[in-house]
Amino acid sequence: MNKKIQFLIFTALFLFLITASLSCSGKGDDAASASTDPVVQTISWQADADGFLQYSTNDTALYSTGHYHTNNTIQTTMTAVEAQVKRISGYSNIGYGICFCYQDSGDSYRVLITTTGAYIILKRVSGTTYYYSGSSWTTTNPSWPSSSHLNTGFNTINDIKVVNNGSGNFDVYFNGILETSFTDSSFTGGDSGYYATVSDSSHENFPSTSADMRFKQIDPDLSTAYSVTRILWEDDGAGFVQFSTNDTNDCGNLFTHAIGSPFTPMSSVEIQVKKVTGSSHNSYGNVFCYQDQDNYYRVGITVNGYYIINKKVAGTTSYNIGGSTWYATNPSSSWPNSINLITGFGNTNNIKVVNAGGGVFDIYFNGIYETSFTDSTFTGGYNGYSAGVSAVSNENFPTPVDVRARLISAD
């Protein structure tokens, strides 16, 4: 082989080796670059190392979606459900939590929370979502209440429990503390599980940051559950009429009970009352010149020795602390304290009201004159009893509000 041919072969081989080297180097650079890009991944209800079920995604195709997972623990009549939940990453102000009385994706209840400490109760019926606003259901998403019982922040566990008390009454607990109650009879039983929400593109940061939520089923502790009992002005067998309730749906309400025949005009009425258990914040006592539940006078006392005078006209309540001045709002910080009242639970007090004429009514506690008020709205009507139930935060349910009353005289 001559030198010219040898030179050409050598040159060709050299060029081939250089090209292959550059090609390999280029592929290596591309691979290194690709490894720094986030991997798009969805983990759909898989167990993590801590015993939680994980729902996590950074897939932009799943923006603005919600995802159910049920545990196949169907209760024909639900008793209680409980779960621990936490959000690891994602948008902080979007809900995640539990579902219960689950029939299908279009029919169930949910309790959702956020990492900022807000919550909402929802129901879905035939595919339509309703939000519980505190007293009624609405199809418009309201402002979510904030709870001091929720732990805030990412990677922080919260315990959510719902107890079915029957008759459509459900209690909601956060971290073992009763938060609120709601009433609805759409569902009484079904499956239970979890619900994870993925927010929209303006709030999530896919694919860099995943929406990552974790859930764990807990066998519910039913020691905090209780049977709801309501006794509405029934004979207690000891000469008193009894009002008693530990139903959270009664909280914040005043209950009245008319007795006998109406007196027109009223001359005087005397009753004996006592509070056996319940909050010291709310009042109990009589009603007089009672027309119906929206029209009457009332004297209410507390176990701490305070009292208030009410009149209710066409459903609107006014307040009096003695004299002729009526207040449209409750002067709770100005209720008079009477030395003539016997304080404490289980102690009886006599309340007597005398119609002095000219729209003046005199009030006596345990036979001693206390004060008078002036008003001419009513001059006669039925006599009876009254009992108030305080807010959930003031009562200590299942210990009931228990008030006893009996008539001493009326004319």
ZATOR-426147 format. One record per residue (C-alpha): residue number from 0; residue in three letters; x, y, z. Coordinates in nm, 3 decimals. Example, Ala and Ser with C-alpha at 12.3 -4.5 7.8 and 13.67 -1.06 7.14 Angstrom:
2
seq;type;xx;yy;zz
0;ALA;1.230;-0.450;0.780;
1;SER;1.367;-0.106;0.714;
***
This chain:
411
seq;type;xx;yy;zz
0;MET;0.000;0.000;0.000;
1;ASN;0.150;0.334;-0.102;
2;LYS;0.189;0.625;0.133;
3;LYS;-0.091;0.825;-0.027;
4;ILE;-0.350;0.556;0.041;
5;GLN;-0.220;0.509;0.397;
6;PHE;-0.258;0.882;0.457;
7;LEU;-0.615;0.885;0.332;
8;ILE;-0.712;0.588;0.553;
9;PHE;-0.550;0.744;0.857;
10;THR;-0.725;1.077;0.795;
11;ALA;-1.067;0.909;0.753;
12;LEU;-1.021;0.707;1.075;
13;PHE;-0.916;1.019;1.268;
14;LEU;-1.222;1.214;1.149;
15;PHE;-1.454;0.924;1.244;
16;LEU;-1.316;0.909;1.597;
17;ILE;-1.351;1.287;1.646;
18;THR;-1.714;1.281;1.521;
19;ALA;-1.808;0.988;1.748;
20;SER;-1.653;1.161;2.047;
21;LEU;-1.846;1.482;1.984;
22;SER;-2.166;1.284;1.935;
23;CYS;-2.127;1.103;2.267;
24;SER;-2.047;1.427;2.445;
25;GLY;-2.359;1.590;2.304;
26;LYS;-2.582;1.304;2.421;
27;GLY;-2.433;1.328;2.768;
28;ASP;-2.510;1.699;2.791;
29;ASP;-2.869;1.646;2.680;
30;ALA;-2.924;1.375;2.942;
31;ALA;-2.787;1.593;3.222;
32;SER;-3.014;1.880;3.117;
33;ALA;-3.324;1.660;3.108;
34;SER;-3.261;1.526;3.460;
35;THR;-3.310;1.875;3.614;
36;ASP;-3.667;1.911;3.482;
37;PRO;-3.949;1.806;3.726;
38;VAL;-4.106;1.473;3.645;
39;VAL;-4.482;1.498;3.595;
40;GLN;-4.634;1.241;3.826;
41;THR;-4.968;1.159;3.993;
42;ILE;-4.977;0.937;4.300;
43;SER;-5.338;0.831;4.333;
44;TRP;-5.426;0.704;4.679;
45;GLN;-5.116;0.498;4.753;
46;ALA;-4.981;0.419;5.101;
47;ASP;-4.681;0.622;5.215;
48;ALA;-4.414;0.520;5.466;
49;ASP;-4.615;0.660;5.760;
50;GLY;-4.938;0.469;5.701;
51;PHE;-5.119;0.755;5.526;
52;LEU;-5.285;0.731;5.187;
53;GLN;-5.127;0.984;4.952;
54;TYR;-5.289;1.181;4.676;
55;SER;-5.031;1.393;4.495;
56;THR;-5.008;1.545;4.150;
57;ASN;-4.819;1.809;3.954;
58;ASP;-4.999;1.735;3.629;
59;THR;-5.142;2.050;3.470;
60;ALA;-5.418;1.837;3.318;
61;LEU;-5.558;1.800;3.673;
62;TYR;-5.597;2.169;3.755;
63;SER;-5.934;2.251;3.921;
64;THR;-6.029;1.892;4.001;
65;GLY;-6.152;1.703;4.306;
66;HIS;-6.081;1.341;4.390;
67;TYR;-6.265;1.092;4.611;
68;HIS;-6.135;0.779;4.776;
69;THR;-6.366;0.552;4.977;
70;ASN;-6.267;0.291;5.232;
71;ASN;-6.538;0.032;5.161;
72;THR;-6.658;0.068;5.521;
73;ILE;-7.027;0.106;5.451;
74;GLN;-7.254;0.181;5.747;
75;THR;-7.624;0.138;5.668;
76;THR;-7.684;0.388;5.944;
77;MET;-7.369;0.588;5.998;
78;THR;-7.251;0.608;6.359;
79;ALA;-6.924;0.798;6.330;
80;VAL;-6.631;0.850;6.095;
81;GLU;-6.287;0.982;6.184;
82;ALA;-5.966;1.049;5.993;
83;GLN;-5.631;1.224;6.025;
84;VAL;-5.541;1.453;5.735;
85;LYS;-5.251;1.677;5.637;
86;ARG;-5.133;1.876;5.338;
87;ILE;-4.765;1.848;5.249;
88;SER;-4.753;2.102;4.965;
89;GLY;-4.967;2.290;4.717;
90;TYR;-5.210;2.578;4.746;
91;SER;-5.275;2.658;5.113;
92;ASN;-5.631;2.783;5.083;
93;ILE;-5.802;2.494;4.905;
94;GLY;-5.999;2.228;5.089;
95;TYR;-5.920;1.866;5.167;
96;GLY;-6.078;1.633;5.419;
97;ILE;-6.332;1.355;5.459;
98;CYS;-6.646;1.233;5.288;
99;PHE;-6.919;1.032;5.458;
100;CYS;-7.264;0.889;5.388;
101;TYR;-7.113;0.841;5.043;
102;GLN;-7.347;0.691;4.782;
103;ASP;-7.155;0.791;4.469;
104;SER;-6.958;1.092;4.342;
105;GLY;-7.283;1.287;4.305;
106;ASP;-7.429;1.207;4.649;
107;SER;-7.248;1.245;4.983;
108;TYR;-7.148;1.477;5.266;
109;ARG;-6.801;1.630;5.305;
110;VAL;-6.609;1.823;5.571;
111;LEU;-6.311;2.004;5.422;
112;ILE;-6.039;2.211;5.590;
113;THR;-5.750;2.430;5.475;
114;THR;-5.396;2.474;5.605;
115;THR;-5.499;2.826;5.709;
116;GLY;-5.756;2.696;5.962;
117;ALA;-6.079;2.743;5.768;
118;TYR;-6.343;2.477;5.705;
119;ILE;-6.665;2.407;5.519;
120;ILE;-6.944;2.149;5.534;
121;LEU;-7.084;2.039;5.199;
122;LYS;-7.338;1.799;5.064;
123;ARG;-7.372;1.681;4.708;
124;VAL;-7.717;1.564;4.599;
125;SER;-7.783;1.437;4.246;
126;GLY;-7.466;1.611;4.132;
127;THR;-7.549;1.953;4.280;
128;THR;-7.320;2.090;4.552;
129;TYR;-7.467;2.267;4.855;
130;TYR;-7.270;2.453;5.122;
131;TYR;-7.373;2.477;5.486;
132;SER;-7.367;2.840;5.592;
133;GLY;-7.429;2.787;5.963;
134;SER;-7.807;2.757;5.958;
135;SER;-7.907;2.670;5.601;
136;TRP;-7.778;2.522;5.275;
137;THR;-7.687;2.732;4.973;
138;THR;-7.553;2.657;4.627;
139;THR;-7.323;2.961;4.652;
140;ASN;-6.983;2.898;4.810;
141;PRO;-6.984;3.119;5.124;
142;SER;-6.703;3.265;5.327;
143;TRP;-6.552;2.968;5.511;
144;PRO;-6.556;2.987;5.892;
145;SER;-6.226;2.987;6.076;
146;SER;-6.169;2.740;6.362;
147;SER;-5.937;2.786;6.658;
148;HIS;-5.944;2.407;6.698;
149;LEU;-5.761;2.341;6.371;
150;ASN;-5.382;2.319;6.349;
151;THR;-5.248;2.542;6.072;
152;GLY;-4.957;2.502;5.833;
153;PHE;-4.820;2.238;5.597;
154;ASN;-4.732;1.886;5.711;
155;THR;-4.950;1.936;6.019;
156;ILE;-5.198;1.667;6.119;
157;ASN;-5.562;1.747;6.194;
158;ASP;-5.817;1.497;6.320;
159;ILE;-6.169;1.528;6.173;
160;LYS;-6.456;1.334;6.326;
161;VAL;-6.828;1.338;6.247;
162;VAL;-7.083;1.174;6.479;
163;ASN;-7.438;1.097;6.370;
164;ASN;-7.671;1.166;6.664;
165;GLY;-7.981;1.052;6.476;
166;SER;-8.281;1.241;6.337;
167;GLY;-8.050;1.409;6.084;
168;ASN;-7.825;1.567;6.350;
169;PHE;-7.448;1.551;6.290;
170;ASP;-7.173;1.682;6.520;
171;VAL;-6.836;1.786;6.373;
172;TYR;-6.519;1.761;6.585;
173;PHE;-6.173;1.899;6.510;
174;ASN;-5.889;1.744;6.708;
175;GLY;-6.131;1.601;6.963;
176;ILE;-6.318;1.928;7.026;
177;LEU;-6.678;1.986;6.916;
178;GLU;-6.669;2.258;6.651;
179;THR;-7.024;2.273;6.516;
180;SER;-7.332;2.074;6.424;
181;PHE;-7.557;2.055;6.124;
182;THR;-7.896;1.908;6.046;
183;ASP;-7.986;1.733;5.722;
184;SER;-8.178;1.421;5.627;
185;SER;-8.051;1.368;5.272;
186;PHE;-7.839;1.069;5.379;
187;THR;-7.824;0.854;5.690;
188;GLY;-7.559;0.601;5.590;
189;GLY;-7.315;0.494;5.323;
190;ASP;-6.942;0.465;5.267;
191;SER;-6.676;0.697;5.406;
192;GLY;-6.337;0.815;5.286;
193;TYR;-6.138;1.117;5.176;
194;TYR;-6.151;1.408;4.936;
195;ALA;-5.855;1.590;4.780;
196;THR;-5.889;1.916;4.585;
197;VAL;-5.642;2.047;4.327;
198;SER;-5.663;2.422;4.266;
199;ASP;-5.635;2.611;3.937;
200;SER;-5.330;2.728;3.743;
201;SER;-5.322;3.065;3.917;
202;HIS;-5.277;2.902;4.260;
203;GLU;-5.086;2.578;4.200;
204;ASN;-4.726;2.580;4.077;
205;PHE;-4.714;2.273;3.854;
206;PRO;-4.493;2.095;3.774;
207;SER;-4.243;2.247;4.018;
208;THR;-4.457;2.194;4.329;
209;SER;-4.708;1.913;4.371;
210;ALA;-5.046;1.933;4.537;
211;ASP;-4.974;1.666;4.800;
212;MET;-5.229;1.554;5.060;
213;ARG;-5.226;1.258;5.303;
214;PHE;-5.512;1.078;5.478;
215;LYS;-5.545;0.806;5.742;
216;GLN;-5.858;0.635;5.866;
217;ILE;-5.906;0.626;6.244;
218;ASP;-6.141;0.395;6.430;
219;PRO;-6.371;0.659;6.580;
220;ASP;-6.362;0.713;6.954;
221;LEU;-6.729;0.705;7.042;
222;SER;-6.666;0.801;7.401;
223;THR;-6.739;1.161;7.301;
224;ALA;-7.057;1.059;7.123;
225;TYR;-7.381;1.062;7.320;
226;SER;-7.752;1.013;7.284;
227;VAL;-7.946;1.334;7.236;
228;THR;-8.225;1.369;7.491;
229;ARG;-8.495;1.638;7.487;
230;ILE;-8.758;1.669;7.760;
231;LEU;-8.988;1.958;7.674;
232;TRP;-9.185;2.067;7.977;
233;GLU;-9.287;1.729;8.116;
234;ASP;-9.381;1.631;8.472;
235;ASP;-9.064;1.526;8.657;
236;GLY;-9.253;1.324;8.918;
237;ALA;-9.146;1.560;9.197;
238;GLY;-9.402;1.835;9.147;
239;PHE;-9.205;2.031;8.885;
240;VAL;-9.230;2.058;8.509;
241;GLN;-8.896;1.974;8.348;
242;PHE;-8.721;2.125;8.047;
243;SER;-8.402;1.940;7.954;
244;THR;-8.193;1.918;7.638;
245;ASN;-7.841;1.831;7.525;
246;ASP;-7.919;1.883;7.158;
247;THR;-7.673;2.125;6.995;
248;ASN;-7.949;2.233;6.756;
249;ASP;-8.125;2.394;7.054;
250;CYS;-7.825;2.616;7.135;
251;GLY;-7.890;2.989;7.121;
252;ASN;-8.267;2.948;7.158;
253;LEU;-8.523;3.038;7.423;
254;PHE;-8.803;2.791;7.498;
255;THR;-9.137;2.895;7.649;
256;HIS;-9.429;2.697;7.786;
257;ALA;-9.776;2.838;7.858;
258;ILE;-9.998;2.679;8.124;
259;GLY;-10.360;2.693;8.238;
260;SER;-10.610;2.946;8.115;
261;PRO;-10.550;3.312;8.026;
262;PHE;-10.613;3.588;8.279;
263;THR;-10.762;3.910;8.141;
264;PRO;-10.655;4.133;8.295;
265;MET;-10.369;3.965;8.476;
266;SER;-10.354;4.039;8.849;
267;SER;-10.050;3.846;8.971;
268;VAL;-9.854;3.528;8.905;
269;GLU;-9.591;3.348;9.113;
270;ILE;-9.375;3.053;9.008;
271;GLN;-9.087;2.858;9.160;
272;VAL;-8.790;2.770;8.939;
273;LYS;-8.450;2.606;8.963;
274;LYS;-8.170;2.512;8.727;
275;VAL;-8.026;2.167;8.791;
276;THR;-7.749;2.158;8.529;
277;GLY;-7.628;2.358;8.229;
278;SER;-7.447;2.682;8.160;
279;SER;-7.451;2.968;8.407;
280;HIS;-7.463;3.213;8.116;
281;ASN;-7.825;3.172;8.008;
282;SER;-8.144;3.267;8.191;
283;TYR;-8.460;3.082;8.292;
284;GLY;-8.779;3.200;8.456;
285;ASN;-9.140;3.284;8.378;
286;VAL;-9.358;3.419;8.101;
287;PHE;-9.675;3.619;8.162;
288;CYS;-9.934;3.806;7.961;
289;TYR;-9.843;3.536;7.707;
290;GLN;-10.034;3.554;7.377;
291;ASP;-9.819;3.318;7.172;
292;GLN;-9.449;3.240;7.123;
293;ASP;-9.395;3.579;6.957;
294;ASN;-9.584;3.799;7.205;
295;TYR;-9.531;3.803;7.586;
296;TYR;-9.351;3.945;7.890;
297;ARG;-9.079;3.753;8.071;
298;VAL;-8.854;3.771;8.379;
299;GLY;-8.537;3.564;8.346;
300;ILE;-8.280;3.490;8.616;
301;THR;-7.940;3.314;8.621;
302;VAL;-7.777;3.080;8.872;
303;ASN;-7.531;3.364;8.944;
304;GLY;-7.807;3.594;9.071;
305;TYR;-7.856;3.821;8.770;
306;TYR;-8.188;3.900;8.606;
307;ILE;-8.341;4.055;8.294;
308;ILE;-8.691;4.161;8.187;
309;ASN;-8.803;4.089;7.830;
310;LYS;-9.096;4.166;7.614;
311;LYS;-9.148;4.007;7.277;
312;VAL;-9.380;4.178;7.031;
313;ALA;-9.446;4.031;6.686;
314;GLY;-9.130;3.822;6.722;
315;THR;-8.901;4.112;6.820;
316;THR;-8.743;4.101;7.167;
317;SER;-8.675;4.411;7.379;
318;TYR;-8.488;4.426;7.711;
319;ASN;-8.552;4.612;8.037;
320;ILE;-8.347;4.635;8.357;
321;GLY;-8.614;4.821;8.554;
322;GLY;-8.815;5.132;8.474;
323;SER;-8.966;5.243;8.144;
324;THR;-8.660;5.216;7.917;
325;TRP;-8.654;4.927;7.671;
326;TYR;-8.339;4.830;7.481;
327;ALA;-8.334;4.684;7.132;
328;THR;-8.013;4.491;7.204;
329;ASN;-7.933;4.275;7.502;
330;PRO;-7.752;4.484;7.769;
331;SER;-7.574;4.170;7.886;
332;SER;-7.301;4.358;8.071;
333;SER;-7.564;4.562;8.260;
334;TRP;-7.795;4.292;8.391;
335;PRO;-7.875;4.379;8.754;
336;ASN;-7.749;4.148;9.027;
337;SER;-8.002;4.081;9.302;
338;ILE;-7.922;4.001;9.664;
339;ASN;-8.274;3.860;9.687;
340;LEU;-8.195;3.568;9.453;
341;ILE;-8.051;3.241;9.583;
342;THR;-7.753;3.146;9.368;
343;GLY;-7.625;2.805;9.262;
344;PHE;-7.747;2.502;9.073;
345;GLY;-8.036;2.306;9.222;
346;ASN;-8.157;2.597;9.439;
347;THR;-8.516;2.720;9.398;
348;ASN;-8.620;3.082;9.356;
349;ASN;-8.970;3.228;9.361;
350;ILE;-9.052;3.489;9.096;
351;LYS;-9.369;3.690;9.144;
352;VAL;-9.511;3.959;8.918;
353;VAL;-9.796;4.188;9.027;
354;ASN;-9.992;4.407;8.786;
355;ALA;-10.002;4.736;8.976;
356;GLY;-10.218;4.905;8.712;
357;GLY;-10.144;5.182;8.467;
358;GLY;-9.897;4.960;8.280;
359;VAL;-9.677;4.916;8.591;
360;PHE;-9.564;4.565;8.688;
361;ASP;-9.390;4.496;9.019;
362;ILE;-9.138;4.212;9.045;
363;TYR;-9.063;4.016;9.364;
364;PHE;-8.786;3.763;9.423;
365;ASN;-8.847;3.518;9.709;
366;GLY;-9.116;3.743;9.854;
367;ILE;-8.905;4.061;9.851;
368;TYR;-8.976;4.351;9.616;
369;GLU;-8.698;4.389;9.358;
370;THR;-8.800;4.635;9.086;
371;SER;-9.080;4.751;8.854;
372;PHE;-9.116;4.809;8.483;
373;THR;-9.362;5.007;8.280;
374;ASP;-9.526;4.898;7.956;
375;SER;-9.880;4.884;7.819;
376;THR;-9.838;4.641;7.532;
377;PHE;-10.012;4.355;7.716;
378;THR;-10.251;4.353;8.011;
379;GLY;-10.341;3.986;8.027;
380;GLY;-10.284;3.643;7.881;
381;TYR;-10.141;3.305;7.978;
382;ASN;-9.875;3.241;8.240;
383;GLY;-9.590;2.995;8.206;
384;TYR;-9.221;2.915;8.212;
385;SER;-8.909;2.982;8.004;
386;ALA;-8.562;2.833;7.962;
387;GLY;-8.271;2.950;7.752;
388;VAL;-8.001;2.733;7.597;
389;SER;-7.662;2.899;7.558;
390;ALA;-7.413;2.875;7.271;
391;VAL;-7.236;2.543;7.206;
392;SER;-6.913;2.692;7.343;
393;ASN;-7.085;2.775;7.675;
394;GLU;-7.272;2.450;7.727;
395;ASN;-7.099;2.130;7.834;
396;PHE;-7.294;1.873;7.637;
397;PRO;-7.372;1.589;7.687;
398;THR;-7.449;1.739;8.031;
399;PRO;-7.794;1.884;7.957;
400;VAL;-7.954;2.217;8.023;
401;ASP;-8.203;2.111;8.293;
402;VAL;-8.459;2.359;8.428;
403;ARG;-8.753;2.279;8.659;
404;ALA;-9.052;2.504;8.727;
405;ARG;-9.390;2.496;8.897;
406;LEU;-9.681;2.733;8.948;
407;ILE;-9.738;2.870;9.299;
408;SER;-10.036;3.099;9.232;
409;ALA;-10.203;3.297;8.955;
410;ASP;-10.502;3.528;8.930;
***
